[in-house]
Amino acid sequence: MNDGIWPRIEGDVMYAQNLIDKDLMKTSIESLPLPDFVRDVEVETGVDASGEEAVWVWLVVDKGTMSSLENKRVIKGLREKIYEIFSDKAAGVLPYIRLRNPDET
């Protein structure tokens, strides 16, 4: 039962309210000029370690991508563009932006 308080707790499981339209955010991010080493974009919602509702943006990148200084610069710029998208389409929501290898998905 939900009495309007979020996050909702049922037993030992904590659920987050839908903070954003995940499909809209994924589509918006994918519309950016993504570098070739970004294989996929995933957007997830949930509850973070502090118990707060949160959004994660996972950039699925080729293994070894971050060994290049140039790729690190590209990812930094991409993160800034993703924050701009959230600022425009989901004001007040600051996502965790993480990288993962395709083998980890």
Phi, psi and chi 1 to 4 in degrees:
 res  aa     phi    psi   chi1   chi2   chi3   chi4
   1 MET       -  136.7 -177.6  172.7  110.9      -
   2 ASN  -112.5  120.5 -179.7    7.4      -      -
   3 ASP   -99.4   20.7   57.1    4.0      -      -
   4 GLY    90.9   -1.0      -      -      -      -
   5 ILE   -96.5  128.6  -61.5  173.5      -      -
   6 TRP  -121.6  147.6  -68.8   94.9      -      -
   7 PRO   -71.2  153.8   23.3  -29.1      -      -
   8 ARG   -87.9  136.6 -175.9 -179.6   87.0 -124.7
   9 ILE  -118.2  126.8  -59.1  172.6      -      -
  10 GLU  -127.0  111.0  -67.6 -179.3   13.1      -
  11 GLY    64.2 -125.8      -      -      -      -
  12 ASP   -97.8    7.6  -66.7  -25.4      -      -
  13 VAL  -108.5  133.1  179.6      -      -      -
  14 MET  -108.9  130.4 -169.0  177.9  -58.5      -
  15 TYR  -115.3  144.0  -62.2   90.8      -      -
  16 ALA  -100.5  151.6      -      -      -      -
  17 GLN   -72.8  155.5  146.7 -176.2  -18.7      -
  18 ASN   -74.1  101.3  -69.3  -31.0      -      -
  19 LEU   -72.3  -29.5  -68.4  174.4      -      -
  20 ILE  -143.5  169.0   59.3  159.0      -      -
  21 ASP   -89.5  101.5 -179.9  -25.0      -      -
  22 LYS   -60.5  -40.0  -66.9 -171.1  -70.3 -172.2
  23 ASP   -64.2  -42.1  -67.8  -26.9      -      -
  24 LEU   -62.2  -43.5  172.0   65.3      -      -
  25 MET   -67.3  -41.7  -60.1  -49.0  -73.8      -
  26 LYS   -61.7  -46.8  178.5  178.5  170.0   69.7
  27 THR   -61.4  -41.1  -58.2      -      -      -
  28 SER   -64.0  -41.8  -63.3      -      -      -
  29 ILE   -68.2  -42.4  -66.1  166.3      -      -
  30 GLU   -66.9  -18.7  -70.6  174.7  -23.7      -
  31 SER   -78.4  -11.3   73.0      -      -      -
  32 LEU   -70.4  157.7  -65.7  170.9      -      -
  33 PRO   -73.9   90.7   22.7  -28.3      -      -
  34 LEU   -79.3  141.9  -62.7  174.6      -      -
  35 PRO   -67.2  157.1   20.0  -27.5      -      -
  36 ASP   -58.8  -28.1  -69.4  -20.2      -      -
  37 PHE   -79.7   -6.7   56.7   77.6      -      -
  38 VAL   -86.6  112.5  173.7      -      -      -
  39 ARG   -88.3  -28.6  -62.1  -68.7  174.6 -143.8
  40 ASP  -162.7  162.1 -164.9   13.8      -      -
  41 VAL  -127.4  130.8  174.4      -      -      -
  42 GLU  -124.7  139.2  -59.6  168.2    1.2      -
  43 VAL  -123.1  124.6  178.5      -      -      -
  44 GLU  -129.0  150.3  -59.3  172.4   -3.6      -
  45 THR  -119.7  157.3   57.6      -      -      -
  46 GLY   175.7 -158.7      -      -      -      -
  47 VAL  -115.1  128.7  177.5      -      -      -
  48 ASP   -83.4 -178.0   67.4   12.7      -      -
  49 ALA   -62.3  -23.1      -      -      -      -
  50 SER   -88.5   -0.6   67.7      -      -      -
  51 GLY    88.4    6.9      -      -      -      -
  52 GLU   -93.6  149.8  -62.9  -66.6  -39.6      -
  53 GLU   -64.8  141.9  -62.8  172.3   50.6      -
  54 ALA  -148.7  164.2      -      -      -      -
  55 VAL  -127.9  135.5  176.4      -      -      -
  56 TRP  -116.5  133.4  -72.3  -95.9      -      -
  57 VAL  -110.7  118.3  173.3      -      -      -
  58 TRP  -102.9  122.6  -69.4   95.0      -      -
  59 LEU   -99.0  114.8  -58.5  174.4      -      -
  60 VAL   -86.7  115.7 -179.2      -      -      -
  61 VAL  -123.3  157.1  -61.8      -      -      -
  62 ASP   -59.8  146.0  -66.6  -28.9      -      -
  63 LYS   -59.7  135.8 -172.0  172.9 -175.7  176.8
  64 GLY    86.0    0.1      -      -      -      -
  65 THR   -56.1  -41.9  -66.9      -      -      -
  66 MET   -82.1    6.0  -63.2  -47.9  -72.1      -
  67 SER   -78.6  -12.3   60.7      -      -      -
  68 SER   -97.5  128.8  159.1      -      -      -
  69 LEU   -61.6  -39.0 -176.3   57.7      -      -
  70 GLU   -62.7  -42.4  178.9   57.6   28.0      -
  71 ASN   -64.0  -35.5  -71.7   -8.2      -      -
  72 LYS   -62.4  -40.6  -70.8  178.2 -176.7  178.3
  73 ARG   -64.5  -42.0  -73.1 -173.5 -170.6  119.8
  74 VAL   -62.7  -44.1  169.3      -      -      -
  75 ILE   -63.8  -39.7  -71.9  -68.1      -      -
  76 LYS   -59.7  -44.6 -178.8  179.4  178.8 -174.8
  77 GLY   -64.9  -39.1      -      -      -      -
  78 LEU   -64.1  -41.1 -177.3   55.3      -      -
  79 ARG   -58.3  -43.7  -75.8  178.8 -165.7 -103.7
  80 GLU   -61.5  -40.6  -69.1  171.1    6.9      -
  81 LYS   -66.8  -37.1  -69.5  176.7 -177.0  173.6
  82 ILE   -65.7  -42.2  -67.8  170.5      -      -
  83 TYR   -60.8  -37.7  -72.1  134.0      -      -
  84 GLU   -63.8  -41.3  -72.3  173.8   13.8      -
  85 ILE   -60.4  -46.0  -72.5  171.5      -      -
  86 PHE   -64.4  -38.8  -89.0   80.1      -      -
  87 SER   -61.1  -38.0  177.1      -      -      -
  88 ASP   -78.6  -42.8 -179.0   49.6      -      -
  89 LYS  -102.6  -16.4  -62.0 -174.7 -176.7  -52.5
  90 ALA  -146.9   61.2      -      -      -      -
  91 ALA   -50.9  134.9      -      -      -      -
  92 GLY    91.6   -8.7      -      -      -      -
  93 VAL  -103.6  119.6  176.0      -      -      -
  94 LEU  -112.6  108.3 -173.5   63.5      -      -
  95 PRO   -77.6  154.1   32.7  -37.0      -      -
  96 TYR   -80.9  126.5  -65.8  100.9      -      -
  97 ILE  -110.8  119.5  -58.5  173.0      -      -
  98 ARG  -127.7  157.5  -57.8  -73.4 -172.8 -106.1
  99 LEU  -109.2  145.6  -55.3  178.6      -      -
 100 ARG  -144.8  153.3   97.6  168.9   63.0  167.3
 101 ASN   -84.4  144.1 -177.4  -77.7      -      -
 102 PRO   -54.4  -29.3  -21.0   28.4      -      -
 103 ASP   -69.1  -15.7  -62.6  -25.8      -      -
 104 GLU   -94.9   -5.3  -62.1  170.4   -9.4      -
 105 THR   -83.7      -   58.4      -      -      -
